[in-house]
């Protein structure tokens, strides 16, 4: 770590997500026999469980990843602008309320990307989106770093913690138990045996929505262990309101439209600045990652120079191996989502729940890709690097 940057890290730097303080979701003890077990309690898993319960299925949700990975699944809680669907209808079947009142600024990192956004804007007939050239972007998102961009009126951001809490409350009302600490997963005949901390139960069907490396049987390893890549998030100390206003005059979240995207937004209080780099091919510590990402943040928002970083954590994003989820002969379904589109993750989970309830394979709608095409080879490269590192350690 470069000593000249040491001063930007808070002496009590937190390496847990900023959402951790309001995501203490309740944990229950499951019944001894259930029909469907959902492995993973992120946006996808909780939404799938709600959909299954709506079909009258006896379902239980089991946490099997650490909190950082669960919270990082939705990143900063950004909501992608849809190409065809209206986000207002995405979660109509679920008893939660998404706040979609803030637009999303799609920032072009190059003139070519701005030209592509301009063409998209023109082909959509202007609609309610607004094209912003480089000369006007400072007044929109407090930075002259980009080449302009597009304000997508149907994008935006949500509070990750409160949305997870809404999903958990809906599960409680539906009498769906949420269990923690999966220790063992085994196949016994046509049933699955699961062991938690001191609790054992069986299930007929599994819906896997998150990595379960530590407990998965080797025969299922290729199916239920997705591609994974690390990502890094940092959050600043509370800012003076006059400074926060210069960063995002209209509280507009920002997504950089480039090959390796960066995302940023003010937190729900409007006082802390959050910055995320979703893809990195190394596992630096939260402290080292904060220093590296801090410099990249200053390149875009120089007015943040000298502001301390209070939260810095490395999360994990996972991506589908194949375009569609599948089922094997042992009643295992799997459906993963990743990235910042939190509303899209909820839709993905709800769709998976409806499909499994009907005995069908969960699959993605044709307009929604499980991961950007350029990301998959990067994820494979990371997996090879991580595997080699693990072998060298042993």
Secondary structure, DSSP 4 states (H G I P E B T S, - for coil): --GGGGGGEEEEEE-S-GGGGG------PPPSEEEEEEE--SHHHHHHHHHHHHTT--EEEE--S-HHHHHHTTTT-EEPPPSSS-GGGTTTTSS------S-EEEEESSHHHHHHHHHHHHHTTTTT-EEE-TTTHHHHHS-SSSS-EEEETT-EE--HHHHHHHHHHHHHHTT-EEE----EEEEETTEEEEE-SS-EEEEEEEEE-S--TTT--GGGHHHH--EEEEEEEEEEPPPPHHHHHHH-TT--EEEEESSS-EEEEE-TTSSSEEEEEEEESS---HHHHHHHHHHHHHHH-GGGTTPPEEEEEEEEEEE-SSSS--B-TTSEEE----SS-HHHHHHHHHHHHHHHHTT------TT--SS-HHHHHHHHHHHHHHHHHHHHH-
